[in-house]
Amino acid sequence: MPSGPARRGAPSRAARRLALVGAGALAMGLAAAACGPAERGPRPIRAWTESYEFRITSDPSPPYASEPTIYRVVVFDRETRQPIEGGEGQIFATSEDRVNRYDSFEPAPEVGTYTARMTYLTAGDWRVNVRFRRDSLSPIEKPVDDWVQTVAAARPIGDRPFK
């Protein structure tokens, strides 16, 4: 039986090396993907008060006029970094033409997480902020600065996702 390159059907040394390099590159790519950030999509808006840290995301992002936007607000104690359960809060917004919208926080299943639902009436820039208190005996606190939320024009009804 012939050995080495004379053997029929056996891959050459260069082909084996190429396959080994390809497998290594694939393994490195999979490892990099597994170690990448777990959170996809836009980065959360972060805001602080004297007592709290807020991490705020919206779905959809950016919001569309005349469609509900679900905000998820995670609240942490600024000193201990522990999530705060059982608090009370609101998200509120004012448009450029002074239209006001707001919604109260509802507790979410995740610890320290609250949701609120906003429907922006018009496209354009809205000034948005949150206010929160740990319990009914604590003072309400809000971050000093509002953030500007740019709201996209309303989509045709047929293009809107079912919620």
N, C-alpha and C positions, 0 to 999 in steps of 0.2 A: 504494500500500500504506500503510495507516495506521501511525503510529508512536506510541509512548508508551502511555498507559493504554487507548487505543481498540483496540489490537491484541488479538485474542482468543487465549486460551491462554497468554499470557505472564504470569509471576508478577509481582505488584505489587512496588513498591519495599520495602514493609514485609515482605512474605513473603520476599524475598531477604535482607533484613537479619536476620530471624528465623532463617533457615536458616544464615546465616553465624555468628551467635552460637551456635547449637546445635552447629555443627561445631567451633567454637573450644572450647566447654565439653567436648565429647567428647575433643578432642585433649589438653586439660589434664588430664582425668581419666585418660586412658591414660598420659600422662607421669608423673603422680603415682604410678600403680600400678607403673610400671616402675622408679621410683626408690625405692619402699618397701623395707622390710626383706626380705631374701632368705629369712630363716629364719622359718618359721611355727610356731605351737604354743607350748607353754610355754617360758619362758626357762630356760636351763640353770642348774643349781646351780653356784655358783663357790666354790671352796675353795683355800686356800693352805697351804703348808708353808714351811720356811726355803728350800728349793731349788726347789719346784714350784708351778705353778698348774694347777688342775683345772677343767674344764668338763664337767658331768655332765648327761646327759639320759636319760629313760626312755621306753620304749614298751611298754605304754600308759602314759599319764600322766593321772591317777594310776593306780598299779597296782591290780590286783584280787587278792584272796585266791585261792589255789589255781590261779593262772594264771602262766605264765612271764612275767617282765618282763625285757626286754633293756635293759641300761644301756650307753650309749656314753660313754666317758671320754676326753677329749682332754687330754693332759698336755704342758705347756710348761715349759721351763727358766725359772725366775722371773727370772733375771738377763739372759739373752740373748733371751728371748721366742721361742726356737726350739722346735718340737715335738720330743718325745723318742721315738725309735724304740728297739725292742729292750729295753724295760724290763720289770720284773716287778711285778705288783700284784694286789690283791684288793679286792673290795667286801664289806662284812660288815654285818649288821644284827642287832639284838636287840629282841624284842617286849616289851610291857609285862609279860608273864608269864614273861620270861627265856628265851624260845625263841631260839636262835641260828641264823643262816643265813649262808652266805658262798659266793663263787665267785671263781676266779682270772681275771685279765684274759687275753683272747686278742687277738692283734694283728688289727686291721681293715685293709682295703686303704688307707685314708687315712693319711697320715703323722702319727705321734704319737697315733693313735686306737686305743683298745682297747675290747672289748666284754666284758660279763659277763652271766650269766643268773641271775636270782633268782626263786624261787617263795616268796612269803610264804604261810605256812600259815593265818594268821588275819587278819581285818580288824582295824583299829585303828591306833594309832600305833606305829611302829617307829623306833628310833634307828639311823641308818645313817652309815657313814663309809667311807673308802678308805685304803689304805696302798700305798706305791709305792717302788721303788728303780730307779735308772738301769741298774744292772748288779749282778752278784753280789758285787762288791767295795764297793758303796756301802751306806750304812746305810738301813734302811727308815724312811720318814717318813710320818706321817699328820697331817692337820689336827687342831688342838687340839679343835675343837668338832664334835660329831656334828650331823647335821641330822635333823629329825623328818619321816619319810615317813608320811603317812596313807594306809593301804591300804583300799580300798573293799571292801565285802562281795562274796563270790564271786557271779559271774553264773551263771545256769542253763547247763548244758553246751551247749544248743542256741543260746544267744546269744553264745557265745565265738567269736572269730575263729579260723580255722584257721591254725596256725603250724607 
